[in-house]
Amino acid sequence: MKINKSNEVDILVKTPVKLEPEKPIIYSIKNNSKKTYIIDPYGFVGDSYWMLNNQKLIPIQFSRGYYSRYTDDECKNDLIILKPKQVMDTAIVLNYTERGIYNYSESGNYIRSIKSEHNKQNVTRLGCTSYIRTLEMQGYKVLEDSIVAKIPFYK
């Protein structure tokens, strides 16, 4: 299932996805272009929520704290550099601002509803501004993309 809008880069997930809250979901990212893209796995920001049997779930609590990067080495380790025609399987967070913790004990049909954007402003929110600027001077491009998807899960 393709979950993003861009034609130059595809973000794909095999559906339905097994609901395992303690494990990251692995997405396949495919560069269809001749450009090299910078993708922040924490750079998607927007609105998201869980549904169970077509009813919006209410979080049982919210996580605290935040993640930040301070050095170029941290940025090199975190940011995805997707070269032309490259395909990569990796974990990404489809909405970094989502802080809800949910109860998945009920059986039924779970759906993750996502609306988020990946752009330069969202990518530099956690640091890496100078590192990204250096990459852009080398011809790399920050992915400008959005995700609008309802991803089915199973238990």
C-alpha positions as CSV (number, residue, x, y, z in Angstrom):
1,M,0.0,0.0,0.0
2,K,1.4,3.4,-1.0
3,I,0.8,5.9,1.8
4,N,2.4,9.1,0.5
5,K,1.5,11.6,-2.3
6,S,4.9,12.1,-4.0
7,N,5.6,10.5,-7.4
8,E,9.3,10.8,-7.0
9,V,9.5,8.8,-3.8
10,D,7.2,6.0,-2.8
11,I,6.6,5.1,0.9
12,L,5.0,1.6,1.0
13,V,3.8,-0.7,3.7
14,K,2.6,-4.3,3.4
15,T,-1.0,-4.4,4.7
16,P,-2.6,-5.4,6.8
17,V,0.1,-4.7,9.4
18,K,0.5,-7.0,12.4
19,L,-0.3,-4.9,15.6
20,E,2.8,-5.2,17.7
21,P,3.1,-1.9,19.7
22,E,6.5,-2.7,21.0
23,K,8.0,-3.2,17.5
24,P,8.6,-0.5,14.9
25,I,6.8,-0.8,11.6
26,I,9.1,-1.3,8.6
27,Y,8.3,0.8,5.5
28,S,9.8,0.4,2.1
29,I,11.0,3.7,0.7
30,K,11.7,3.8,-3.1
31,N,13.4,6.7,-4.9
32,N,11.9,6.9,-8.4
33,S,13.9,10.0,-9.4
34,K,17.4,11.0,-10.3
35,K,17.7,13.2,-7.2
36,T,19.2,12.3,-3.8
37,Y,16.7,12.9,-1.0
38,I,17.1,13.7,2.7
39,I,14.4,12.0,4.8
40,D,14.1,12.4,8.5
41,P,12.4,9.4,10.1
42,Y,11.0,11.8,12.7
43,G,10.2,14.5,10.2
44,F,6.6,13.7,9.5
45,V,4.3,16.0,11.5
46,G,0.5,16.2,11.5
47,D,-2.6,14.6,12.8
48,S,-3.2,11.0,13.5
49,Y,-5.3,8.6,15.6
50,W,-6.3,5.0,16.0
51,M,-9.7,3.5,15.3
52,L,-11.2,0.3,16.5
53,N,-14.2,-1.0,14.5
54,N,-14.6,2.4,12.9
55,Q,-14.7,4.2,16.3
56,K,-11.9,6.7,17.2
57,L,-9.9,5.4,20.2
58,I,-9.2,7.7,23.1
59,P,-5.6,7.5,24.5
60,I,-5.2,6.0,28.0
61,Q,-2.3,8.3,28.7
62,F,0.3,10.5,26.9
63,S,4.0,10.1,26.7
64,R,6.3,12.9,27.8
65,G,9.6,14.2,26.7
66,Y,11.1,14.8,23.3
67,Y,13.9,13.7,21.0
68,S,16.6,16.1,19.7
69,R,19.9,15.9,17.9
70,Y,22.8,18.2,18.7
71,T,25.8,17.0,16.7
72,D,26.4,16.2,13.0
73,D,27.2,12.6,14.0
74,E,23.7,12.3,15.5
75,C,22.3,13.7,12.3
76,K,24.4,11.3,10.1
77,N,23.1,8.4,12.1
78,D,19.5,9.4,12.0
79,L,18.7,11.0,8.7
80,I,18.0,8.8,5.7
81,I,19.9,9.7,2.5
82,L,18.0,8.1,-0.3
83,K,20.1,8.0,-3.5
84,P,18.6,7.9,-7.0
85,K,16.7,4.6,-7.8
86,Q,17.5,3.3,-4.3
87,V,15.0,1.2,-2.3
88,M,15.4,1.0,1.5
89,D,13.4,-0.8,4.2
90,T,13.4,1.2,7.4
91,A,11.3,2.4,10.4
92,I,9.9,5.9,10.2
93,V,7.5,7.7,12.5
94,L,4.4,8.8,10.5
95,N,3.5,11.6,13.0
96,Y,6.2,12.6,15.4
97,T,3.9,14.8,17.4
98,E,1.6,11.9,18.3
99,R,2.0,11.3,22.1
100,G,-1.0,9.1,22.7
101,I,-0.6,5.7,24.4
102,Y,-3.5,3.3,23.5
103,N,-5.0,0.1,24.9
104,Y,-4.9,-2.6,22.2
105,S,-6.4,-5.4,24.3
106,E,-9.8,-5.5,22.6
107,S,-10.1,-7.6,19.5
108,G,-11.5,-6.1,16.3
109,N,-10.4,-4.1,13.3
110,Y,-7.7,-1.6,14.1
111,I,-6.9,1.3,11.6
112,R,-4.3,4.0,11.9
113,S,-5.5,7.2,10.4
114,I,-2.6,9.5,9.4
115,K,-2.4,13.0,7.9
116,S,1.1,14.4,8.1
117,E,3.7,16.4,6.2
118,H,7.5,16.0,5.7
119,N,9.2,19.3,4.8
120,K,12.3,21.3,5.7
121,Q,10.6,23.1,8.6
122,N,9.6,19.8,10.2
123,V,12.9,18.1,9.5
124,T,15.0,20.8,11.2
125,R,12.6,20.9,14.2
126,L,14.8,18.3,16.0
127,G,18.1,19.8,15.0
128,C,20.5,19.2,12.1
129,T,19.9,22.6,10.4
130,S,23.6,23.2,9.5
131,Y,24.1,19.5,8.5
132,I,21.1,19.6,6.2
133,R,22.3,22.9,4.7
134,T,25.7,21.3,4.0
135,L,23.9,18.4,2.2
136,E,21.8,20.8,0.2
137,M,24.9,22.6,-1.0
138,Q,26.0,19.2,-2.3
139,G,22.8,18.9,-4.3
140,Y,20.7,16.8,-1.9
141,K,17.0,17.7,-1.5
142,V,14.8,17.5,1.6
143,L,11.8,15.5,0.7
144,E,8.6,17.6,0.5
145,D,5.8,15.2,0.8
146,S,2.6,14.3,2.7
147,I,0.9,11.2,3.9
148,V,-2.8,10.7,3.9
149,A,-3.6,7.1,4.7
150,K,-5.8,4.7,6.7
151,I,-3.6,1.7,7.4
152,P,-5.3,-1.5,8.5
153,F,-3.8,-3.6,11.3
154,Y,-4.5,-7.1,12.6
155,K,-3.8,-8.8,16.0
